[in-house]
Amino acid sequence: MRLLTCKQEDLCLILIWLGELVKSLMIPQLLKVYLLTICTCSGAFVLYTYLSELLVKVVGFSQSAMGFILLAYGGCAILGNLFAGISPLKLNAMDNAKKYTPDFTDSTVSVNEASFNVGIALANQIGGLVVITANFGITFNPLFAAMFVLPALIVLFIKS
């Protein structure tokens, strides 16, 4: 029965939190941060999701070698994310959250974290469509990965 009841204070906290989320979606500078996160993550995952198929069908590696290759790739991806990928995106989100939403930085950073998931979902969907489309196929996924990153590069050069 406790699950069905909600204290008035709990409802107020939820409404305040939702209001903060909506506010963080209304600030153009933060939308730029979220777009950078979505595009960067999408670009990586369009290729990453179908990497095994690409390496087997296009490059010519054997299916039995994929476990070792993907393990090595995963290790390198971890190292790359510690210095080049994820950390700068998260730092950018934190810096902008402190600057534009100092009273609710946690909500702003939460939206940025959700942007990673949006990017992964978009990448998997678009990458899958590219793979099954008759005129494209797996060899076009690197091109589509680059196309996902292109809006992020353009947004970086637009002044706020």
C-alpha positions in Angstrom: 0.0 0.0 0.0 3.0 2.3 0.6 3.7 2.2 -3.1 0.4 3.6 -4.0 0.5 6.5 -1.5 2.6 9.5 -2.1 3.4 12.1 0.5 2.8 15.7 -0.5 6.5 16.4 0.1 7.5 13.7 -2.3 5.2 15.0 -5.0 6.7 18.5 -4.5 10.2 17.1 -4.9 9.3 15.3 -8.0 7.6 18.3 -9.5 10.7 20.5 -8.7 13.0 17.9 -10.3 10.9 17.8 -13.4 10.8 21.5 -13.6 14.6 21.6 -13.4 14.9 19.0 -16.2 12.6 21.1 -18.4 14.6 24.3 -17.6 17.8 22.5 -18.6 16.3 21.6 -21.9 15.4 25.3 -22.6 18.9 26.7 -22.5 20.5 26.9 -26.0 24.0 26.5 -24.7 23.1 23.3 -22.9 21.3 22.0 -26.0 24.6 22.4 -27.7 26.2 20.3 -25.0 23.6 17.6 -25.4 23.9 17.6 -29.2 27.7 17.2 -28.9 27.2 14.2 -26.7 24.6 12.6 -28.9 26.5 13.1 -32.1 29.9 12.0 -30.7 28.4 8.9 -29.1 26.3 8.1 -32.2 29.4 8.4 -34.5 31.3 5.9 -32.4 28.4 3.4 -32.0 27.3 3.3 -35.6 30.7 1.7 -36.3 31.1 -0.1 -33.0 27.8 -2.0 -33.1 28.5 -3.6 -36.4 32.3 -3.9 -36.1 32.3 -7.6 -36.0 30.3 -8.0 -39.2 32.5 -5.3 -40.9 35.7 -7.1 -39.9 34.5 -10.5 -41.0 32.6 -9.6 -44.3 34.8 -6.7 -45.5 38.2 -7.0 -44.0 38.3 -10.8 -44.1 39.0 -11.9 -40.5 37.7 -15.3 -39.5 34.7 -15.5 -37.2 36.8 -17.4 -34.6 39.2 -14.5 -34.3 36.5 -12.0 -33.5 36.5 -12.7 -29.7 40.2 -11.8 -29.5 39.9 -8.8 -31.8 36.9 -7.4 -30.0 38.6 -7.9 -26.6 41.6 -6.0 -27.9 39.4 -3.3 -29.3 37.5 -3.0 -26.0 40.7 -2.6 -24.1 41.8 0.1 -26.5 38.4 1.8 -26.3 38.7 2.0 -22.5 42.1 3.7 -22.8 40.8 6.0 -25.5 37.7 7.0 -23.4 39.9 7.8 -20.4 41.9 10.4 -22.3 39.9 11.4 -25.4 36.2 10.5 -25.6 33.9 10.4 -22.6 35.8 12.5 -20.1 35.9 15.7 -22.2 32.1 15.4 -22.9 31.3 15.0 -19.2 33.7 17.8 -18.3 32.0 20.0 -20.9 28.6 19.2 -19.4 29.7 19.9 -15.8 31.3 23.2 -16.8 28.2 24.4 -18.7 25.9 23.1 -16.0 27.8 25.1 -13.3 27.7 28.2 -15.6 24.1 28.1 -16.8 22.2 26.1 -14.1 24.2 26.6 -10.9 21.1 25.8 -8.8 20.5 22.4 -10.4 23.6 21.1 -12.0 22.7 17.6 -11.1 19.6 17.7 -13.3 21.5 19.2 -16.2 24.3 16.6 -16.0 21.6 13.9 -15.8 20.2 15.1 -19.1 23.7 14.9 -20.6 24.0 11.3 -19.3 20.7 10.5 -21.0 22.1 12.1 -24.2 24.7 9.2 -24.3 21.8 6.7 -24.4 20.0 8.7 -27.1 23.2 8.7 -29.2 23.6 4.9 -28.8 19.9 4.3 -29.6 20.1 6.5 -32.8 23.4 4.8 -33.8 22.0 1.3 -33.5 18.8 2.2 -35.4 20.5 4.1 -38.2 23.4 1.6 -38.4 21.0 -1.3 -38.6 19.1 0.4 -41.4 22.3 1.0 -43.3 23.3 -2.6 -43.0 19.9 -4.0 -44.3 19.4 -1.4 -47.0 20.0 -2.9 -50.4 21.9 0.1 -51.9 24.1 0.5 -48.9 25.3 -2.3 -46.6 27.9 -2.8 -44.0 30.6 -0.9 -46.0 28.7 2.3 -45.7 28.6 2.3 -41.8 32.0 4.2 -41.5 30.5 6.9 -43.8 27.4 7.2 -41.7 29.5 7.3 -38.5 31.4 10.3 -39.9 28.0 11.9 -40.9 26.9 11.6 -37.3 29.9 13.4 -36.0 29.7 16.2 -38.6 26.9 18.2 -36.8 29.0 18.1 -33.6 32.0 19.6 -35.5 29.7 22.3 -37.0 28.2 23.1 -33.6 31.7 23.5 -32.1 32.5 26.3 -34.5 29.2 28.2 -34.0 29.6 30.9 -31.4 27.1 30.8 -28.6 
